[in-house]
Amino acid sequence: MKRMLKRANPSTVLKSRRVRDYVLMTVGIGITAWGLNAFLIPNRLAAGGVSGLATVFYYLFSDQFGVNVPIGLQMLAMNGVLLVIGVVKKGWHYGAKTVYGMVAMSVAVDVLAPFTPHLASGDRLLAVLYGGAVTGLGMGLVFKARGNTGGTDIVAQLLVDRVNLGVGQLMLVADGFVTVVAAIVLGPDLALYGAVAVFIMGAVIDVVQEGLSVEKAAFIICDEPGRVADAVLHQLGRGATGLVARGLYSAEPREMVFTVVSRREIDSLKALVLAVDPNAFLIIADVREVLGEGFKEIGE
């Protein structure tokens, strides 16, 4: 029997979601700043973005001129310039979350720097692995809260209408530019480590936002769709949907069964389909996240 869901007041939901988003952003920014100070910055690793560029300039000024310019202050200045350009070009569409993310990240990096131990200083590979994972976790929480910290996001939005590339591709190009600058200033070895950290960070961000692939989507094309659906519904206890399809070879209309099951139920599903129709065509694909009855609640 389906559960009866109580309808919530939309304005109350949005208000509570807004509070949750800012809390999540703050936690994510704190984790990211700690990861930068603990693993990446002390090991001269520029992991792309404004923070990576600020790290390069920090060591350039320190090594060449003996001047220590706080990385958070540099990030705030760079983001401020980008924000002004963005407002001039695109208007006031960035919102409070972008401004909050930019300022909070810059402040957190400098405030936490004196209290953060330098970890994995004797092993840059460990620094890359831990640094990429920790900062990816933090940024994943920021993105999950539908926020951002400016930087390459703004650069990509400014250039997307001028070049034949998407926002994601432009962000990758911007990170590539930071890697080239790091190679010139810090050396190619450190630049390569930084590039590896960027990819690790991106992978962890995806996991935080989309979750681990623990569910499977199944498309079943068979001659007995009714019996297959009945088995899925009553033996597996999962929902099933009939999709109207047409075989292009036979030109005959047919019904395709679609269902989502957990990873541990895959073998049971295969056995059920085989028992009903040994000639069935079964397609199984990974699903990052499933929301709704029988899985995770929407909004969790």
Backbone hydrogen bonds, N-H to C=O, Kabsch-Sander energy under -0.5 kcal/mol:
donor,donor_aa,acceptor,acceptor_aa,energy
5,L,3,R,-0.7
13,V,9,N,-2.4
14,L,10,P,-2.6
15,K,11,S,-2.1
16,S,12,T,-2.5
17,R,13,V,-2.5
18,R,14,L,-2.1
19,V,15,K,-2.0
20,R,16,S,-2.4
21,D,17,R,-2.5
22,Y,18,R,-2.0
23,V,19,V,-2.2
24,L,20,R,-2.8
25,M,21,D,-2.8
26,T,22,Y,-2.4
27,V,23,V,-2.4
28,G,24,L,-2.6
29,I,25,M,-2.9
30,G,26,T,-2.3
31,I,27,V,-2.3
32,T,28,G,-2.5
33,A,29,I,-2.7
34,W,30,G,-2.2
35,G,31,I,-2.5
36,L,32,T,-2.5
37,N,33,A,-2.3
38,A,34,W,-2.5
39,F,35,G,-2.4
40,L,35,G,-1.2
41,I,36,L,-2.9
44,R,41,I,-1.9
45,L,40,L,-2.6
46,A,44,R,-0.6
47,A,45,L,-0.9
48,G,46,A,-1.1
52,G,48,G,-1.6
53,L,49,G,-2.1
54,A,50,V,-2.7
55,T,51,S,-1.9
56,V,52,G,-2.0
57,F,53,L,-2.2
58,Y,54,A,-2.3
59,Y,55,T,-1.9
60,L,56,V,-2.0
61,F,57,F,-2.9
62,S,58,Y,-2.1
63,D,59,Y,-2.7
64,Q,60,L,-2.3
65,F,61,F,-1.8
66,G,61,F,-0.6
66,G,62,S,-0.7
67,V,61,F,-1.7
69,V,67,V,-0.8
74,Q,70,P,-2.0
75,M,71,I,-2.6
76,L,72,G,-2.3
77,A,73,L,-2.2
78,M,74,Q,-2.9
79,N,75,M,-2.8
80,G,76,L,-2.2
81,V,77,A,-2.2
82,L,78,M,-2.4
83,L,79,N,-2.8
84,V,80,G,-2.3
85,I,81,V,-2.3
86,G,82,L,-2.6
87,V,83,L,-2.6
88,V,84,V,-2.3
89,K,85,I,-2.5
90,K,86,G,-3.5
91,G,86,G,-0.7
91,G,87,V,-1.5
93,H,91,G,-1.9
98,T,94,Y,-0.6
99,V,95,G,-1.5
100,Y,96,A,-3.1
101,G,97,K,-2.8
102,M,98,T,-2.5
103,V,99,V,-2.5
104,A,100,Y,-2.9
105,M,101,G,-2.1
106,S,102,M,-1.8
107,V,103,V,-2.5
108,A,104,A,-2.7
109,V,105,M,-2.2
110,D,106,S,-1.5
111,V,107,V,-2.8
112,L,108,A,-2.5
113,A,109,V,-1.0
115,F,112,L,-1.0
116,T,112,L,-0.9
116,T,113,A,-0.9
119,L,38,A,-2.3
119,L,117,P,-0.8
123,D,120,A,-1.2
127,A,123,D,-1.9
128,V,124,R,-2.4
129,L,125,L,-2.4
130,Y,126,L,-3.0
131,G,127,A,-2.5
132,G,128,V,-2.6
133,A,129,L,-1.9
134,V,130,Y,-3.0
135,T,131,G,-2.4
136,G,132,G,-1.7
137,L,133,A,-2.1
138,G,134,V,-2.2
139,M,135,T,-2.8
140,G,136,G,-2.2
141,L,137,L,-1.7
142,V,138,G,-1.8
143,F,139,M,-2.7
144,K,140,G,-2.2
145,A,141,L,-1.3
146,R,143,F,-1.9
147,G,142,V,-2.1
153,D,150,G,-1.5
154,I,151,G,-0.8
155,V,151,G,-1.7
156,A,152,T,-2.8
157,Q,153,D,-2.1
158,L,154,I,-2.0
159,L,155,V,-1.6
160,V,156,A,-1.7
162,R,159,L,-1.6
163,V,159,L,-1.6
165,L,163,V,-1.4
170,L,166,G,-2.2
171,M,167,V,-2.3
172,L,168,G,-1.7
173,V,169,Q,-2.1
174,A,170,L,-2.5
175,D,171,M,-2.2
176,G,172,L,-2.1
177,F,173,V,-2.2
178,V,174,A,-1.9
179,T,175,D,-2.0
180,V,176,G,-2.1
181,V,177,F,-2.3
182,A,178,V,-2.5
183,A,179,T,-2.1
184,I,180,V,-1.8
185,V,181,V,-2.4
186,L,182,A,-2.8
187,G,182,A,-1.0
187,G,183,A,-0.5
191,A,187,G,-1.9
192,L,188,P,-2.1
193,Y,189,D,-2.0
194,G,190,L,-2.3
195,A,191,A,-2.1
196,V,192,L,-2.1
197,A,193,Y,-2.1
198,V,194,G,-1.7
199,F,195,A,-1.6
200,I,196,V,-2.3
201,M,197,A,-2.7
202,G,198,V,-2.3
203,A,199,F,-2.2
204,V,200,I,-2.4
205,I,201,M,-2.4
206,D,202,G,-2.0
207,V,203,A,-1.8
208,V,204,V,-2.6
209,Q,205,I,-2.4
210,E,206,D,-3.0
211,G,207,V,-2.4
214,V,212,L,-1.5
215,E,287,V,-1.0
216,K,261,V,-3.3
217,A,285,A,-2.9
218,A,259,T,-3.2
219,F,283,I,-2.8
220,I,218,A,-0.5
220,I,257,V,-3.1
221,I,219,F,-0.6
221,I,281,F,-3.1
222,C,220,I,-0.6
222,C,255,E,-0.6
228,V,224,E,-2.2
229,A,225,P,-2.6
230,D,226,G,-2.2
231,A,227,R,-2.1
232,V,228,V,-2.3
233,L,229,A,-2.6
234,H,230,D,-2.6
235,Q,231,A,-2.3
236,L,231,A,-1.3
237,G,232,V,-0.7
238,R,232,V,-2.1
241,T,258,F,-2.6
243,L,241,T,-0.6
243,L,256,M,-3.7
245,A,254,R,-2.8
247,G,252,E,-2.4
251,A,247,G,-2.4
254,R,245,A,-2.8
256,M,243,L,-3.2
257,V,220,I,-2.5
258,F,241,T,-2.9
259,T,218,A,-2.0
261,V,216,K,-2.5
263,R,214,V,-1.8
265,E,262,S,-1.3
266,I,263,R,-1.3
269,L,265,E,-2.3
270,K,266,I,-2.6
271,A,267,D,-2.2
272,L,268,S,-2.3
273,V,269,L,-2.5
274,L,270,K,-2.5
275,A,271,A,-2.2
276,V,272,L,-1.9
277,D,273,V,-3.2
280,A,277,D,-2.0
281,F,221,I,-3.3
282,L,280,A,-0.6
283,I,219,F,-2.8
285,A,217,A,-2.8
287,V,215,E,-2.0
292,G,296,K,-2.9
295,F,292,G,-2.2
296,K,290,V,-1.4
300,E,297,E,-1.8
